[in-house]
């Protein structure tokens, strides 16, 4: 019931263990950002498999992944960003109750 109980994609990303959090104490920020380990492991693994498939298929997600890795980003952090992109897209499709359209353009109203 993740999609009926959680309507915000940011909350779903946190629930799935994809949203990174900074480790900070007071005014100092120590260490790298890390994801929450108290996440739904099954949900996170499904998003991981989807992200792995998405970076192997030609398209904008593969282009994004290759561009970020070429910039020197860590491969796993870029893969986590791809998971987050997938969560946002899935939430949007479920919220609007229509099929995914890769050529969709937003209308300004």
N, C-alpha and C positions, 0 to 999 in steps of 0.2 A: 504493500500500500504506500510505497514511497511517493508515487506521483499524485495520489489523492490527498495524502496528509501534508506533504511538503510541496508548496507551490512556487517557492523562490529557488531559482537555480543555484544561487550561492549557498543556500542552506542545504540543498541536495549534494553539492560538491563537498561541503563540510561533513555531511552524513556519510558520504562514500569515502572519505579520507583523501580527498584530492586537493582541498584548499590548503595552501601553505600558511603557517603562522610564524611570526617572529618570536624568538626567545628574548624577552627583555625583563629586566628587573630595575624598576625605578626609571632613571633617565638613561641607563646604559643598555645598549643592544649588543648581546654577545652571541656569537655563533651564527650559523646559517638558519634560514627559515626551514621549518620542518612541518610535515603533515601530521595530523592526529592519528595515533595508533589505535584509538578506540573506535574504529570505523567498522562499517559492515564489510567484512572481508570478501564475501561473495560478490557483493555489488561492485567493489573496487576491482576485483579480478575480471568481472565482465567488462567494465569500462577499459581495463588494461588490454584485454584481448581485442576490443573494438579499436582502440588507439593503435595497436600493433598492425591491425589490418589496414587502417586508414593511412598509415605512413608508407605502406607497401604499394598502394594503388596510386596511379598518377592522378593528380588533382591539387587543389589548393592546400589541403592539409599536408600532403607530402612536400609541396613547395615550401610551406611554412616551416616544417620540421628541418628540411635541408638547409634553409636560410639561417635558422637559429643555430644549428650545429656549426655551420660555416663561420658564424660570428664568434664562436668559441664558447657557447653555452654548453653546460653539462647535458648529455643525452637524456638522462633520466628526468631532469627538471623540464626539458623541452617536451618529453613524453607526458609528463604530468600536466603541462599546459595544454597538450593535445587532448588529454582526458577531460580537462575542464572545458575546452571548446565543444567537445562532444556532448557533455552534460548540458551546456547552455543550448545547443541546437536541439537536443532531444526534448528538453523542457519546453522550448518554444513550439515545437511540433505538437506535443501533447496539449499544451495550453490552447493553441489555435485550432486543434482538432482537424488538421489537414496534412496531406503528405508533404514530405520534404521536397523543396524545389531549389535546386542549386543555382538557378538563374534568377532567384527572387531579388527584387529591389524594393526598398522601403519607399512608401509614398509619404510625402510631407503634407499633412493636413492641418 
